[in-house]
Amino acid sequence: MANRVDPSAFSRELGRFYTLAKAPRLRSIREFAEQEVVIPDGPFRGFRFSVERQPHVRLWFEEITSGRWKRHVLTGPVQSGKSLIGFVIPAMYHLFEHRETVILGLPSMEIAGDKWEMDIEPAIRASRYRDLIPTRGTGSRGGKFDSIQFKNGAVLKFMSGGGGDKKRSAFTSRVLAVTEADGLDAAGDSSREADPLRQLEARTASYGDRARIFLECTVSFETGRTWQEIKNGSDSRIALKCPHCLRWVTPGRESLVGWQGAEDEVTAAERSAYYCDLCGQMWTEPQRKTAHVDARLVHKGQEITEDGQVVGGPPRTFTLGYRY
């Protein structure tokens, strides 16, 4: 006897199929950034965001889009757009592309207004999402606030590492973006179970592997939280092809030479250049920029072959540790 089909169940499944078929495809974070984000300040103010200005950002966005990592930890030089790519664009992406609540983690609530007024709000106002900023209610006219609900229904919730632990335990979200992460590297006032950063991350626990966490900070010490997160995570490095020996290297601070012994800082800047750790040849500035266009990201335990193939599986960790 043939199995009988429940007409109502069949109808529901058919409706679900058509709903999914008609749903717009969510863009990748790179697509969103290059199509929606306009630089709000600095020398490129008014220009649309493009990874061509900083080619390494392509690697950062590709790893976010891969879905391989639950936690994404970023560090880089000061005044290099780290806040924009590390927490502002990820927050905007989830607020406006996914239309979901985002928790913004801060060392203290005293800087919440500054982060909103100086980093987040200018980027939103420079985009077409400016009309989604509320004109009434908390956050619409400055002053003290701890959350903003945009007109698309998404909420930006500010949380800090200060105050009682209960303040961090009454709110949940799939997405957490933390700025100045090292400032949260301290035990909570009343909890002995976890430090403030882990307590903030616990707000995403109900989402399991679907949770997305972004941490950014300038690092100063090897013992700092951000540096430890990177080293204990994927500890990824950016490999560049030497224009002279055509081998793949990762230039670091020790590869910058020419400034030693200079009589003044102008001379130091004029003489400074990177050199290849393998062949010892100096790179010109155009060569350095060209090398970054075809950069590769190599995770801990992986190697890169002469033809640019990254071999070896990614490390078994939930954390992308990314430094540039």
DAJO-V439892 format. One record per pair of residues at least 6 apart in sequence whose C-alpha atoms are under 6 Angstrom apart, sorted by the first residue. I is the first residue (numbers start at 0). J is the second residue. D is the distance in Angstrom with one decimal. If there is no record, write none. Layout:
BEGIN
I | J | D
I | J | D
END
This chain:
BEGIN
29 | 60 | 5.8
33 | 48 | 5.1
33 | 49 | 5.4
36 | 47 | 6.0
36 | 48 | 5.5
36 | 126 | 5.7
37 | 45 | 5.9
37 | 46 | 5.6
37 | 47 | 4.3
37 | 48 | 5.5
37 | 125 | 5.7
37 | 126 | 5.9
38 | 44 | 4.9
38 | 45 | 5.5
38 | 46 | 5.6
38 | 48 | 6.0
39 | 121 | 5.7
39 | 122 | 5.4
39 | 125 | 5.9
50 | 56 | 5.7
50 | 57 | 5.9
54 | 291 | 6.0
54 | 292 | 5.5
68 | 317 | 5.1
68 | 318 | 5.8
69 | 211 | 5.2
69 | 317 | 5.3
70 | 212 | 4.6
70 | 213 | 6.0
70 | 317 | 6.0
70 | 318 | 4.6
71 | 213 | 4.8
71 | 318 | 5.8
71 | 319 | 4.8
72 | 213 | 6.0
72 | 214 | 4.7
72 | 215 | 5.9
72 | 319 | 5.9
72 | 320 | 5.1
72 | 321 | 6.0
73 | 215 | 4.7
73 | 321 | 5.0
73 | 322 | 5.8
74 | 215 | 5.8
74 | 216 | 5.5
74 | 217 | 5.5
74 | 322 | 4.9
75 | 322 | 5.6
75 | 323 | 5.1
85 | 215 | 5.5
86 | 176 | 5.5
87 | 119 | 5.9
93 | 99 | 5.8
94 | 153 | 5.7
98 | 153 | 5.3
99 | 153 | 4.9
100 | 153 | 5.0
100 | 154 | 4.6
100 | 155 | 5.9
101 | 155 | 5.0
101 | 174 | 5.1
101 | 175 | 5.8
102 | 155 | 5.9
102 | 156 | 4.7
102 | 157 | 5.9
102 | 175 | 4.7
103 | 156 | 5.9
103 | 157 | 4.8
103 | 175 | 5.9
103 | 176 | 4.9
103 | 177 | 5.7
104 | 158 | 5.0
104 | 159 | 5.6
104 | 176 | 6.0
104 | 177 | 4.3
105 | 159 | 4.6
105 | 178 | 6.0
106 | 159 | 5.3
106 | 160 | 5.2
106 | 182 | 4.9
106 | 183 | 5.2
107 | 159 | 4.8
107 | 160 | 5.9
107 | 161 | 5.6
108 | 159 | 5.5
123 | 129 | 5.5
131 | 149 | 5.3
131 | 150 | 4.7
132 | 149 | 5.3
133 | 139 | 5.4
133 | 149 | 5.6
137 | 144 | 5.9
138 | 144 | 5.9
138 | 147 | 5.6
145 | 157 | 5.0
146 | 155 | 5.5
146 | 156 | 4.3
146 | 157 | 5.8
147 | 154 | 5.6
147 | 155 | 5.2
148 | 154 | 4.3
160 | 183 | 5.5
160 | 195 | 4.9
171 | 202 | 4.6
171 | 203 | 5.9
172 | 203 | 5.3
173 | 203 | 5.0
173 | 206 | 5.9
173 | 210 | 4.7
174 | 210 | 6.0
174 | 211 | 4.9
174 | 212 | 5.8
175 | 212 | 4.8
176 | 212 | 5.9
176 | 213 | 4.6
177 | 214 | 4.7
178 | 215 | 5.2
179 | 216 | 4.6
180 | 216 | 5.5
181 | 224 | 5.4
181 | 225 | 6.0
183 | 195 | 5.8
183 | 196 | 5.6
185 | 194 | 5.6
186 | 194 | 4.2
187 | 194 | 5.4
187 | 195 | 5.5
203 | 210 | 5.8
229 | 320 | 3.9
232 | 316 | 6.0
232 | 318 | 4.8
232 | 319 | 5.7
232 | 320 | 5.2
233 | 298 | 5.5
233 | 299 | 5.4
233 | 319 | 5.1
233 | 320 | 5.0
234 | 299 | 5.4
234 | 320 | 4.8
235 | 297 | 5.5
235 | 298 | 4.1
235 | 299 | 5.9
235 | 320 | 5.8
235 | 321 | 5.5
236 | 296 | 5.8
236 | 297 | 5.3
237 | 295 | 5.7
237 | 296 | 4.8
238 | 247 | 5.8
238 | 248 | 5.3
238 | 249 | 4.8
238 | 294 | 5.7
238 | 295 | 5.1
239 | 247 | 5.3
239 | 248 | 5.4
239 | 290 | 5.5
239 | 294 | 5.1
240 | 246 | 5.4
240 | 247 | 4.4
240 | 290 | 5.8
254 | 273 | 5.4
254 | 274 | 5.7
255 | 272 | 5.6
255 | 273 | 4.5
256 | 271 | 5.5
256 | 272 | 5.7
257 | 270 | 5.0
257 | 271 | 4.4
258 | 267 | 4.2
258 | 270 | 5.9
258 | 271 | 5.1
261 | 267 | 5.2
273 | 281 | 5.9
273 | 282 | 5.5
274 | 280 | 5.3
274 | 281 | 4.1
274 | 282 | 5.6
301 | 310 | 5.8
301 | 311 | 4.9
302 | 309 | 5.7
302 | 310 | 5.5
303 | 309 | 4.4
END
